[in-house]
């Protein structure tokens, strides 16, 4: 048996869809600034925590004037001297 949608059913469905759409739109306008404020606060706390640790570490390392410290070993490049002879050439037109 084939059933047809009534005009009131279609109108009712469209009205529900529009109400949901505008409801979500209004709710996001209300809660989006609060959510962004919360995210910014958390990010600043995270940055402040890592930045504060770095500053505390810098204060704890007291040095005498003229004292030198090396924190990292320099990268040493190994070169192979037995590659061959370099030949300079000219391009001929």
Secondary structure per residue as TSV (DSSP state, phi and psi in degrees):
chain	resnum	aa	ss	phi	psi
A	1	X	-	360.0	132.1
A	2	X	-	-93.0	129.5
A	3	X	-	-112.3	139.5
A	4	X	-	-107.1	147.0
A	5	X	-	-79.3	138.5
A	6	X	-	-84.8	161.1
A	7	X	H	-64.6	-37.3
A	8	X	H	-69.4	-33.8
A	9	X	H	-66.2	-43.1
A	10	X	H	-65.4	-44.8
A	11	X	H	-62.4	-41.2
A	12	X	H	-64.2	-43.0
A	13	X	H	-63.5	-45.1
A	14	X	H	-62.3	-40.5
A	15	X	H	-63.7	-41.2
A	16	X	H	-64.9	-42.2
A	17	X	H	-63.2	-43.3
A	18	X	H	-65.9	-40.1
A	19	X	H	-63.2	-41.9
A	20	X	H	-64.9	-43.3
A	21	X	H	-60.4	-52.2
A	22	X	H	-70.3	-30.3
A	23	X	H	-64.5	-45.1
A	24	X	H	-64.9	-38.8
A	25	X	H	-62.8	-44.2
A	26	X	H	-67.9	-42.7
A	27	X	H	-64.1	-39.7
A	28	X	H	-68.1	-33.6
A	29	X	H	-67.4	-29.5
A	30	X	H	-80.7	-46.0
A	31	X	H	-92.6	-16.2
A	32	X	H	-62.7	-45.3
A	33	X	H	-62.6	-37.2
A	34	X	H	-65.3	-41.5
A	35	X	H	-65.5	-42.2
A	36	X	H	-66.7	-38.1
A	37	X	H	-62.2	-42.7
A	38	X	H	-63.4	-43.8
A	39	X	H	-65.3	-40.5
A	40	X	H	-66.3	-38.1
A	41	X	H	-64.1	-44.6
A	42	X	H	-64.0	-40.7
A	43	X	H	-65.4	-40.4
A	44	X	H	-68.0	-35.6
A	45	X	H	-64.6	-42.8
A	46	X	H	-64.2	-45.6
A	47	X	H	-66.1	-42.4
A	48	X	H	-62.9	-36.5
A	49	X	H	-66.3	-46.7
A	50	X	H	-71.6	-37.6
A	51	X	H	-69.5	-38.5
A	52	X	H	-65.0	-38.5
A	53	X	H	-62.6	-40.3
A	54	X	H	-64.6	-43.1
A	55	X	H	-65.2	-41.2
A	56	X	H	-63.3	-38.7
A	57	X	H	-66.0	-38.9
A	58	X	H	-67.0	-36.0
A	59	X	H	-70.8	-33.4
A	60	X	H	-72.0	-24.5
A	61	X	-	-91.9	87.5
A	62	X	-	-89.7	134.0
A	63	X	-	-122.0	151.5
A	64	X	-	-79.1	158.0
A	65	X	T	-66.1	129.4
A	66	X	T	89.2	-3.0
A	67	X	-	-77.4	137.3
A	68	X	-	-118.1	133.6
A	69	X	-	-126.6	145.2
A	70	X	-	-113.1	117.2
A	71	X	-	-86.0	-28.1
A	72	X	S	-136.5	140.2
A	73	X	-	-73.9	138.2
A	74	X	-	-69.7	150.6
A	75	X	-	-71.7	126.3
A	76	X	-	-99.8	128.9
A	77	X	-	-97.4	129.0
A	78	X	-	-94.8	129.8
A	79	X	-	-117.6	143.2
A	80	X	-	-95.9	108.0
A	81	X	T	-75.5	-14.2
A	82	X	T	-94.9	30.8
A	83	X	S	-71.3	-40.6
A	84	X	-	145.2	-172.6
A	85	X	-	-97.3	138.8
A	86	X	-	-84.4	129.2
A	87	X	-	-117.2	122.1
A	88	X	-	-82.4	139.7
A	89	X	-	-134.7	160.6
A	90	X	-	-116.2	143.1
A	91	X	-	-87.9	132.4
A	92	X	-	-103.3	128.5
A	93	X	-	-82.0	360.0
